Amino acid sequence: MILPVQRIVRTRIAEAVTGLYGVAADHPVLAAIAVDIPPRRPLGDLAVPLAFELARRLRKGVEEISSRIGC
């Protein structure tokens, strides 16, 4: 089952975002982190559209965010 892995990934991403951007642990952007299964297997095991969500909510560029978090 993939749910425990998704939970771990979500937790680690939240920790990274908190450290990089100083986002409070109860900030809505952290609650909105989606860890999904891609529609096709060649796209990977998990999909995390984090850079797009952070860019919208933190009003920063997608490229800047993805380079800082290593996407």
N, C-alpha and C positions, 0 to 999 in steps of 0.2 A: 504494500500500500504506500502511496506517495505522500500522504498527508503529514507524517512526521518530518519528512524532508522539506516539504513546503514550509512548515512551521519554523524549522531551523533556518532556512534561507531567509524568511521574512524577518526573523529576530536579528540575524547578522546584518542584514541590510539596514534595519532600523538603527542598530548600533553605529554603523558606518555613517549614515546620514546625520545622526545626532552629533557625532564627532566632527564631521566635515563642515556642517552648516550650523551647528549650535541649536538645532531644532529641539524643542522640549519634547520629552517622552510622550506627552499627551497631545501633541500637535496633530491635527487632522491628516496631514500629509503622511504621517507614519501609519495611521489606521487605514489609509487608502492604498498601501502597497499591495499590489496584486502579484501573486505567484501562481501562474496558470500552466496548463499543459498546452503546448502549441498544437495547432490544428493538423499538422503533418509531422511525422517522426523525423524527417531530415532537417527540420528546423531546430531540433534539440530536444532535451528532456523537459526543460522548464522554460517558461517565458516570463520575463519580468520587465514590463514596460515602464520601469521606474524613472528613467531620464525624462520621458515625456510628461509624466505626472508631476515630477519635481519642477520642471521648467514652467509649467503652467501655474503651480501653486506658489513657487518662490520667485517667480518673475525673473528667471535667468534663462540663458540660452541652452538648448538641448546639447549642443556640442560641448559647452563648458562643463555642464553637469556630467555628461557621460565620460569625459576625459578625467574628471576628478574622482569619480567612483569606479573607474576602470571598466566601463561597459564596452 
